[in-house]
Amino acid sequence: MEIYEHLTAQQCFEVVAYDPHVEAAFVEKNLAVAINNADLILVLTDHSAFREMDSTTFENMNQKKYPRHKKHS
């Protein structure tokens, strides 16, 4: 919860939390909803539900391609 609070305090991210074992008002109950159009997912637990994910779990993430920054010499 500390990480969630820290990220939401930054006010420059839309933060969605998902944990099938946590009952809290800010926790999304549906994994598909939680990761829909996400740019980044942080998995900070070792619940078996997360170990069983495969690539199809992440199909609805944001698929934007950002240009790579060129290294300056």
VENGI-V125413 format. One record per pair of residues at least 12 apart in sequence whose C-alpha atoms are under 6 Angstrom apart, sorted by sequence separation. I is the first residue (numbers start at 0). J is the second residue. D is the distance in whole Angstrom. If there is no record, write none. Layout:
<<I J D> <I J D>>
//
This chain:
<<15 33 6> <36 59 6> <37 60 5> <38 61 5> <35 59 5> <36 60 4> <37 61 5> <35 60 5> <36 61 4>>
//
